[in-house]
């Protein structure tokens, strides 16, 4: 009997072996792990993260799964916690497609939790990362979730469930049923990304992962899911208006090598423009008080997500981190003023300061047809600054550090990790953590959690 598409995804996950990974993938996976861990540590103590921690402590205060920053919980809430951490700061890696996107780093919370449950080796943890990243990347490449109104977190029902099930040693049948239940019931909607943005945009993936783990454990207990949920009557393909045709029998596990790491704490589609304006300012220092206009020419997808296009106004009522890190006018304005776009640029007092609020109103965003056609292979941006004294300076870039064509090195990732986690982790622990992850193949998940559980949660 022919396998359903859900069953084929489960088979793809079950047959994966560490030996299947290319040398490039093995080299890049520790880079993406330390990047994900940096995001998790940097989120500790944030307002919505405090709420998530209180939720875990109230509903599942004990269990067999260790937690980053101490304590234990059950598998479902541990996966929720670890995913909320990796997503909230909005500095994790991404998969890019012409009209789609996804935060591949969202998979890490579930993969890390499953590896802890299974007491996985470092190689198995790395394999779990490869599986999760690859499945979501392929769904981004061949699917059209967001253009049909579904959020990219909907894809986690497939990728997290499959990767976690593989690490936990579950059968193909169990994983397939877990995917089917999660995909059927944990769909989320692209309106999460619409303006005005709420705090949920940084937590939606944790809810998806919670649902994925709950479904996976129900499948382990024998509960069956709708295996035809993708191609069957009124299934996902019906909603998408097209088939999701992926050759799972021959696809490899190279999703990490095609992922893009963020250099700045901002939504992925703004990275090129931020890099462009900072490069421009290094060549041509400008007095911010003399700026008349800042013009940004960007791909259509950048305009839609952060420039005032499909997802709404990006220059009005920018008063919160959630609004600011998805507003290209704010990001370019604060880059001009601070010469950086990292966590300090999203403190409430920085966002609400008059200098940046005034300057963001002078930013003009336009979609460029040429840049749109080149994206995502080439991520181009052009910035032009005009001043009140008649000066005009312009700069254009084709790509930026972190893209597959110019991937982060280990040193790049460590530099970002250090900046993200400064003040959130003891320096000796940070040194030990970086050394361990760099040689992840020779260590275990248990070794990793000895460090992660020793991190102290910030005091209120």
C-alpha positions as CSV (number, residue, x, y, z in Angstrom):
1,X,0.0,0.0,0.0
2,X,1.4,3.4,-1.0
3,X,2.5,5.6,2.0
4,X,0.7,8.9,2.6
5,X,2.8,12.1,2.6
6,X,2.8,12.2,6.4
7,X,4.1,8.6,6.5
8,X,6.8,9.5,3.9
9,X,8.0,12.3,6.2
10,X,8.1,9.9,9.1
11,X,10.1,7.4,7.0
12,X,12.5,10.2,6.0
13,X,13.2,10.9,9.7
14,X,13.4,7.3,10.8
15,X,16.1,6.2,8.3
16,X,18.3,9.3,9.0
17,X,21.8,8.5,10.2
18,X,24.7,10.8,11.3
19,X,26.7,9.3,8.5
20,X,24.2,10.8,6.0
21,X,25.4,14.3,6.9
22,X,27.8,16.0,4.6
23,X,31.1,17.5,5.9
24,X,29.6,21.0,5.3
25,X,26.6,20.1,7.4
26,X,28.7,18.7,10.2
27,X,30.7,21.9,10.2
28,X,27.7,24.2,10.2
29,X,25.5,22.4,12.8
30,X,27.6,23.4,15.8
31,X,27.5,27.0,14.5
32,X,23.7,26.9,14.5
33,X,23.5,25.2,17.8
34,X,25.6,27.9,19.6
35,X,23.6,30.5,17.8
36,X,20.3,28.9,19.0
37,X,21.7,28.6,22.6
38,X,22.7,32.2,22.5
39,X,19.1,33.2,21.6
40,X,17.8,31.0,24.4
41,X,20.1,32.5,27.1
42,X,19.5,36.0,25.9
43,X,15.7,35.6,26.4
44,X,16.0,34.8,30.1
45,X,14.2,37.3,32.2
46,X,12.1,38.9,29.4
47,X,8.5,39.8,30.4
48,X,6.7,37.2,28.2
49,X,9.4,34.6,29.1
50,X,8.7,35.2,32.8
51,X,5.1,34.4,32.0
52,X,6.1,31.2,30.3
53,X,8.3,30.2,33.2
54,X,5.4,30.8,35.7
55,X,3.2,28.7,33.4
56,X,5.7,25.8,33.5
57,X,6.2,26.1,37.3
58,X,2.4,26.1,37.9
59,X,1.3,23.3,35.5
60,X,4.4,21.0,35.3
61,X,6.9,21.9,38.1
62,X,8.6,18.5,38.1
63,X,9.4,15.9,35.6
64,X,12.2,13.9,34.0
65,X,13.4,16.6,31.6
66,X,16.1,19.2,32.7
67,X,15.4,22.8,31.8
68,X,17.7,25.6,30.8
69,X,18.3,27.8,33.8
70,X,17.4,25.1,36.2
71,X,14.5,22.9,37.3
72,X,12.7,20.0,35.6
73,X,9.4,19.5,33.8
74,X,7.5,17.0,31.8
75,X,8.4,16.6,28.1
76,X,5.4,18.7,26.8
77,X,6.2,21.7,28.9
78,X,10.0,21.3,28.6
79,X,9.6,21.6,24.8
80,X,7.3,24.6,25.3
81,X,9.9,26.3,27.5
82,X,12.9,25.6,25.3
83,X,11.1,26.8,22.2
84,X,9.9,30.0,23.8
85,X,13.5,30.8,24.8
86,X,14.9,30.2,21.3
87,X,12.3,32.3,19.6
88,X,11.5,35.3,21.8
89,X,14.5,37.5,21.2
90,X,14.0,37.1,17.4
91,X,17.7,36.5,16.6
92,X,17.5,32.9,15.4
93,X,18.2,31.5,12.0
94,X,15.8,31.2,9.0
95,X,15.0,29.5,5.8
96,X,14.2,31.8,2.8
97,X,12.1,31.3,-0.3
98,X,10.7,33.8,-2.9
99,X,7.4,34.4,-1.1
100,X,7.8,32.2,2.0
101,X,10.0,32.1,5.1
102,X,10.3,30.1,8.4
103,X,12.4,30.3,11.5
104,X,14.3,27.0,11.3
105,X,15.8,27.8,14.7
106,X,12.3,27.2,16.1
107,X,13.0,23.5,15.8
108,X,15.8,23.6,18.3
109,X,13.7,23.7,21.4
110,X,11.9,20.5,20.5
111,X,15.1,18.8,19.3
112,X,17.0,19.8,22.5
113,X,14.2,18.5,24.6
114,X,13.9,15.2,22.8
115,X,17.7,14.7,23.0
116,X,17.5,15.2,26.7
117,X,14.7,12.7,27.1
118,X,16.6,10.1,25.0
119,X,20.0,10.9,26.7
120,X,21.3,11.4,23.1
121,X,24.9,11.6,22.1
122,X,26.2,14.8,20.6
123,X,26.0,13.2,17.2
124,X,22.4,12.3,17.7
125,X,21.6,15.9,18.8
126,X,23.3,17.1,15.7
127,X,21.3,14.7,13.5
128,X,18.1,15.9,15.2
129,X,19.0,19.5,14.2
130,X,19.6,18.3,10.6
131,X,16.3,16.5,10.4
132,X,14.2,19.4,11.8
133,X,15.9,22.1,9.8
134,X,15.7,20.0,6.6
135,X,12.0,19.1,6.8
136,X,10.9,22.7,7.5
137,X,13.2,24.1,4.8
138,X,11.7,21.7,2.2
139,X,8.2,22.6,3.3
140,X,9.2,26.3,2.8
141,X,10.7,25.5,-0.6
142,X,7.8,23.4,-2.0
143,X,4.9,24.7,0.0
144,X,3.0,28.1,0.0
145,X,1.8,28.2,3.6
146,X,2.1,31.9,4.3
147,X,0.8,33.1,0.9
148,X,-2.4,31.0,1.7
149,X,-2.8,32.6,5.2
150,X,-1.0,30.0,7.3
151,X,1.9,30.9,9.6
152,X,5.3,29.4,9.3
153,X,4.9,27.9,12.7
154,X,2.3,25.5,11.2
155,X,5.3,23.6,9.6
156,X,6.6,22.7,13.0
157,X,3.9,20.1,13.3
158,X,5.9,18.2,10.7
159,X,9.5,19.1,11.5
160,X,9.6,19.1,15.3
161,X,7.4,15.9,15.6
162,X,9.5,14.0,13.1
163,X,12.9,15.1,14.5
164,X,11.9,14.5,18.1
165,X,10.3,11.2,17.3
166,X,13.5,10.0,15.6
167,X,15.7,11.0,18.5
168,X,13.3,9.3,21.0
169,X,13.5,6.1,19.0
170,X,9.9,6.0,18.1
171,X,8.6,3.9,15.3
172,X,7.7,5.2,11.8
173,X,4.0,4.5,12.6
174,X,4.1,6.4,15.9
175,X,5.8,9.4,14.3
176,X,3.4,9.5,11.4
177,X,0.4,9.5,13.7
178,X,2.0,12.2,15.8
179,X,2.6,14.4,12.8
180,X,-0.9,13.8,11.5
181,X,-2.5,14.9,14.8
182,X,-0.2,17.9,15.2
183,X,-0.7,19.0,11.6
184,X,-4.4,18.6,11.8
185,X,-4.9,20.5,15.0
186,X,-2.0,23.0,15.6
187,X,-2.3,25.1,12.4
188,X,-1.6,28.7,13.0
189,X,-2.3,31.8,10.9
190,X,-0.2,34.4,9.2
191,X,-2.1,37.1,10.9
192,X,0.2,36.6,13.8
193,X,2.7,38.6,11.8
194,X,0.3,41.5,10.9
195,X,0.6,44.9,12.4
196,X,0.2,45.9,15.1
197,X,2.4,43.0,16.3
198,X,1.7,41.4,19.7
199,X,4.0,39.5,22.0
200,X,2.4,36.3,20.6
201,X,4.6,36.6,17.5
202,X,7.5,35.6,19.7
203,X,5.7,32.7,21.4
204,X,3.5,31.1,18.8
205,X,6.2,28.5,17.9
206,X,6.3,27.4,21.5
207,X,2.6,26.6,21.4
208,X,3.1,24.7,18.2
209,X,5.9,22.6,19.8
210,X,3.8,22.0,22.9
211,X,1.1,20.6,20.6
212,X,3.6,18.5,18.6
213,X,5.0,16.8,21.8
214,X,1.5,16.2,23.1
215,X,0.5,14.6,19.9
216,X,3.7,12.5,19.7
217,X,3.1,11.1,23.2
218,X,-0.6,10.3,22.4
219,X,0.6,8.5,19.3
220,X,3.1,6.6,21.4
221,X,0.1,5.4,23.5
222,X,-1.6,4.1,20.4
223,X,-3.8,7.1,19.4
224,X,-4.2,7.2,15.6
225,X,-4.2,10.5,13.6
226,X,-5.6,11.4,10.2
227,X,-2.7,10.1,8.0
228,X,-4.2,11.7,4.9
229,X,-4.2,15.2,6.4
230,X,-1.9,16.5,3.6
231,X,-3.3,15.1,0.4
232,X,-6.7,13.7,1.5
233,X,-10.1,15.3,1.1
234,X,-10.2,18.8,2.7
235,X,-6.6,18.4,3.7
236,X,-3.7,20.8,3.8
237,X,-3.2,20.7,0.0
238,X,-6.8,21.8,-0.4
239,X,-6.1,24.9,1.7
240,X,-2.9,25.6,-0.2
241,X,-4.5,25.1,-3.6
242,X,-1.5,23.0,-4.8
243,X,0.2,19.7,-4.0
244,X,3.3,19.6,-1.8
245,X,5.4,17.3,-4.0
246,X,8.6,16.5,-2.2
247,X,10.7,13.4,-3.0
248,X,11.2,12.4,0.6
249,X,12.8,9.1,-0.5
250,X,15.8,10.8,-2.1
251,X,16.1,14.1,-0.2
252,X,19.2,14.6,2.0
253,X,19.5,16.2,5.4
254,X,21.3,19.5,4.4
255,X,18.8,22.1,5.7
256,X,21.3,23.7,8.0
257,X,23.6,24.5,5.0
258,X,20.9,26.5,3.3
259,X,19.7,28.4,6.4
260,X,20.5,32.0,7.0
261,X,21.8,33.3,10.4
262,X,20.8,36.7,11.6
263,X,23.6,39.2,12.3
264,X,21.2,41.6,14.0
265,X,18.3,41.3,16.4
266,X,15.6,42.0,13.9
267,X,13.3,40.2,11.5
268,X,15.1,38.3,8.8
269,X,14.0,40.4,5.9
270,X,15.5,43.5,7.3
271,X,19.0,42.2,7.7
272,X,20.2,43.2,4.3
273,X,19.0,46.8,4.7
274,X,20.5,47.1,8.2
275,X,23.8,45.8,6.9
276,X,23.6,48.2,4.0
277,X,23.0,51.4,6.1
278,X,25.7,50.5,8.6
279,X,28.2,49.9,5.8
280,X,27.1,53.3,4.3
281,X,27.6,55.1,7.5
282,X,31.1,53.7,7.9
283,X,32.1,55.2,4.6
284,X,30.1,58.4,4.9
285,X,29.5,59.5,8.5
286,X,26.3,61.5,8.7
287,X,25.0,63.9,11.3
288,X,21.6,62.4,12.2
289,X,20.2,65.9,12.9
290,X,20.8,66.9,9.3
291,X,19.1,63.9,7.7
292,X,16.2,64.9,5.4
293,X,15.2,61.4,4.1
294,X,16.4,57.8,4.3
295,X,15.3,55.9,1.2
296,X,15.5,52.1,1.2
297,X,15.0,50.0,-1.9
298,X,14.4,46.4,-1.0
299,X,12.8,43.1,-2.2
300,X,9.0,42.9,-2.2
301,X,9.0,40.4,0.7
302,X,10.9,42.9,2.9
303,X,8.5,45.7,2.0
304,X,5.5,43.4,2.8
305,X,6.8,42.2,6.2
306,X,8.5,45.3,7.5
307,X,8.0,48.3,5.2
308,X,4.3,48.9,5.1
309,X,3.1,46.4,2.6
310,X,1.0,43.2,2.9
311,X,1.3,43.0,6.7
312,X,0.4,46.6,7.5
313,X,1.9,49.9,8.5
314,X,5.5,49.7,9.8
315,X,5.9,53.3,10.9
316,X,3.0,54.1,13.2
317,X,2.8,53.3,16.9
318,X,6.2,51.8,17.3
319,X,6.2,51.5,21.0
320,X,7.2,47.9,21.8
321,X,10.0,45.4,21.0
322,X,7.6,43.4,18.9
323,X,6.7,46.4,16.8
324,X,10.2,47.7,16.6
325,X,12.0,44.6,15.5
326,X,9.6,44.2,12.6
327,X,9.6,47.9,11.5
328,X,12.2,48.7,8.9
329,X,11.8,52.5,9.5
330,X,12.6,52.0,13.2
331,X,15.5,49.7,12.5
332,X,17.1,52.0,10.0
333,X,16.6,55.0,12.2
334,X,18.0,53.3,15.3
335,X,21.0,52.0,13.2
336,X,21.8,55.6,12.2
337,X,21.6,56.8,15.7
338,X,23.3,53.9,17.6
339,X,25.4,52.3,14.9
340,X,24.1,49.0,16.1
341,X,20.9,46.9,16.2
342,X,21.1,44.5,19.1
343,X,19.2,44.0,22.3
344,X,19.8,47.5,23.8
345,X,18.0,49.0,20.8
346,X,14.8,47.3,21.9
347,X,14.6,48.5,25.5
348,X,11.3,50.4,26.0
349,X,13.1,53.6,26.9
350,X,15.2,53.4,23.7
351,X,12.2,52.7,21.4
352,X,10.2,55.6,22.8
353,X,13.0,58.2,22.8
354,X,12.2,61.2,20.7
355,X,15.3,61.1,18.5
356,X,14.4,57.7,16.9
357,X,10.7,58.3,16.8
358,X,11.3,61.5,14.8
359,X,13.9,60.0,12.5
360,X,11.8,56.9,11.6
361,X,9.2,59.2,10.1
362,X,11.8,60.3,7.6
363,X,12.4,56.7,6.3
364,X,10.8,55.8,2.9
365,X,10.6,52.1,1.9
366,X,10.1,51.0,-1.7
367,X,10.0,47.5,-3.3
368,X,12.5,47.1,-6.1
369,X,11.5,44.8,-9.0
370,X,15.1,43.8,-9.8
371,X,15.9,43.0,-6.1
372,X,12.6,41.0,-5.9
373,X,13.6,38.8,-8.9
374,X,17.1,38.2,-7.4
375,X,15.8,37.2,-4.0
376,X,16.4,34.9,-2.1
377,X,19.6,33.8,-3.9
378,X,20.8,37.3,-3.7
379,X,19.5,39.5,-0.9
380,X,20.0,43.0,-2.2
381,X,19.3,46.4,-0.6
382,X,20.0,50.0,-1.5
383,X,20.1,52.9,1.0
384,X,20.1,56.5,0.0
385,X,20.5,59.3,2.6
386,X,19.7,62.9,1.7
387,X,20.6,65.7,4.1
388,X,19.3,69.2,4.6
389,X,22.6,70.7,3.4
390,X,22.3,69.1,0.0
391,X,24.4,66.0,0.5
392,X,23.3,62.7,-1.1
393,X,25.0,59.4,-0.3
394,X,24.0,56.0,-1.5
395,X,25.2,52.4,-1.0
396,X,24.0,49.0,-2.3
397,X,24.8,45.5,-1.1
398,X,24.2,42.1,-2.7
399,X,24.4,39.8,0.3
400,X,25.5,39.9,3.9
401,X,27.3,37.6,6.5
402,X,25.1,34.8,7.6
403,X,23.6,33.9,4.2
404,X,24.3,30.4,2.7
405,X,26.6,32.1,0.2
406,X,28.5,33.8,3.0
407,X,27.9,31.5,6.0
408,X,28.8,32.4,9.6
409,X,32.1,30.9,10.7
410,X,32.5,29.5,14.2
411,X,34.2,32.8,15.2
412,X,31.3,34.8,13.8
413,X,28.8,32.7,15.8
414,X,30.9,33.1,19.0
415,X,31.1,36.8,18.6
416,X,27.3,37.0,18.2
417,X,26.8,34.6,21.2
418,X,29.0,36.7,23.4
419,X,27.1,39.9,22.5
420,X,23.7,38.3,23.0
421,X,24.5,36.6,26.3
422,X,26.6,39.2,28.0
423,X,25.2,39.6,31.5
424,X,22.9,36.5,31.2
425,X,25.5,33.8,31.8
426,X,28.5,33.4,34.0
427,X,31.7,33.9,31.9
428,X,33.2,30.6,32.9
429,X,30.0,28.7,32.1
430,X,29.9,30.5,28.7
431,X,33.5,29.5,28.0
432,X,32.7,25.9,28.9
433,X,29.6,25.9,26.8
434,X,31.3,27.3,23.7
435,X,34.1,24.7,24.0
436,X,31.6,21.8,24.3
437,X,29.4,22.8,21.4
438,X,32.4,23.3,19.1
439,X,33.2,19.7,19.7
440,X,29.6,18.5,20.0
441,X,30.3,15.2,18.2
442,X,32.6,14.1,21.1
443,X,30.1,15.1,23.9
444,X,26.6,14.2,24.9
445,X,23.4,16.0,25.6
446,X,23.8,15.2,29.3
447,X,27.2,17.1,29.2
448,X,25.4,20.0,27.5
449,X,22.7,20.1,30.2
450,X,25.2,20.1,33.0
451,X,26.1,23.6,31.8
452,X,22.6,24.8,30.7
453,X,21.0,23.8,34.1
454,X,23.7,25.7,36.0
455,X,22.7,29.0,34.3
456,X,21.0,31.2,36.9
457,X,17.6,32.7,36.0
458,X,17.7,36.5,36.3
459,X,16.1,38.0,39.4
460,X,13.1,40.2,38.9
